[in-house]
Amino acid sequence: MILFTAIQLPQRLTQQITDVQRGVSGARWSPPEKLHITTAYYGQVDDDHAEALDFELARHPLPSFELQLEGAGHFGHMEPHSIWLGVKESPALLRLHEHCKAAARRADVIMEKRKYQPHLTLAYLRPTTPLERVIAFEKRLSRFNCAPFIIDEMVLFSSHRKARGGNLYRPEATYPMVMG
């Protein structure tokens, strides 16, 4: 199964985000239940390694922390393939990502080596999406800034491919954080 860990958003923030998901033809907007900030992507993991990963992630709870979203951008240089909201710089989020990587190493789960770029994916784009619409959207959200929100748990999700539409995400485990 494909596994990743992520932070879910407070309901009020999810509503604020879904209110701005418009104005780009060719965008497949992420539904509210899929809005999250990935803390680590593990890829394809067999059941034995998934069990070991779950144990390692739960072994040392981290302190809760505040997070903020700000700004917008896209991935894909010449041909954008997704639009995102940025995450304000957070040493605590980077520590959480490192915690996830260390748990993967201890569980013998091989992670991809891509540099971690905290973000919230708003939409996936078709190749026919007009670049000027993506740029206009980014300009409109360039000053996006939400109030800080508390991160007090992380979720291990499995991702399952569907015949049509986006993948189905299923929570497999939650990891509460210690109030600091």
C-alpha positions, -999 to 999 in steps of 0.1 A, spaced: 0 0 0 11 36 -5 16 55 28 21 91 38 18 111 70 0 144 71 -15 171 92 -52 177 88 -67 212 89 -92 227 113 -127 229 98 -128 267 98 -95 268 78 -108 242 54 -138 263 47 -116 294 41 -95 275 16 -124 260 -3 -138 295 -7 -107 305 -28 -106 273 -50 -119 289 -82 -108 308 -113 -85 283 -130 -100 264 -159 -85 229 -162 -80 227 -124 -91 196 -105 -96 212 -71 -89 191 -40 -120 183 -21 -122 195 16 -116 160 30 -83 157 11 -68 191 21 -37 183 42 -1 191 47 21 161 40 48 156 66 64 125 48 57 104 18 67 68 22 55 53 -11 47 16 -16 52 -2 18 44 -38 25 23 -48 56 53 -58 78 72 -25 72 39 -6 76 35 -21 111 71 -13 120 67 23 107 35 27 128 54 16 159 83 39 152 61 69 145 42 64 178 73 57 199 83 93 207 55 118 207 65 153 197 52 186 212 22 203 196 30 236 177 14 264 157 14 266 120 3 292 94 -4 292 57 7 320 35 10 327 -2 4 305 -32 24 290 -61 26 261 -85 48 231 -92 60 225 -128 83 249 -145 72 252 -181 40 233 -177 24 237 -142 9 205 -129 -4 216 -94 -13 247 -75 -5 251 -38 -7 273 -7 25 278 11 33 270 47 50 298 68 85 288 78 82 265 109 112 249 126 87 226 145 72 213 112 107 206 99 114 187 132 82 167 126 94 159 91 128 148 104 110 126 130 90 110 102 122 103 82 140 89 112 110 66 119 112 54 83 149 46 86 143 26 118 115 7 101 136 0 70 112 20 48 131 36 19 118 72 12 123 92 -19 152 117 -16 132 148 -28 137 179 -8 108 185 17 87 215 6 58 220 30 27 230 11 -10 223 8 -21 211 -27 -51 230 -38 -55 215 -73 -40 193 -99 -39 208 -134 -45 194 -169 -19 200 -195 -44 224 -213 -47 247 -182 -39 282 -194 -7 295 -177 -21 330 -175 -50 317 -153 -25 300 -130 -5 332 -127 -37 353 -121 -47 328 -93 -13 331 -77 -14 369 -78 -49 368 -62 -36 346 -34 -1 361 -30 -11 378 2 -31 348 15 -24 345 52 -45 325 77 -45 328 115 -21 304 133 -36 271 141 -25 244 165 -11 211 153 -18 185 179 -18 153 159 -5 137 128 -22 110 107 -8 80 88 -28 77 56 -29 49 30 -36 60 -6 -56 37 -29 -60 43 -66 -96 45 -80 -106 38 -116 -118 75 -119 -109 106 -101 -83 111 -74 -70 85 -50 -89 74 -20 -72 84 13 -78 62 43 -65 71 78 -46 41 92 -33 56 125 -32 89 144 -3 102 165 -13 127 192 12 153 201 21 164 236 8 198 247 38 220 252 
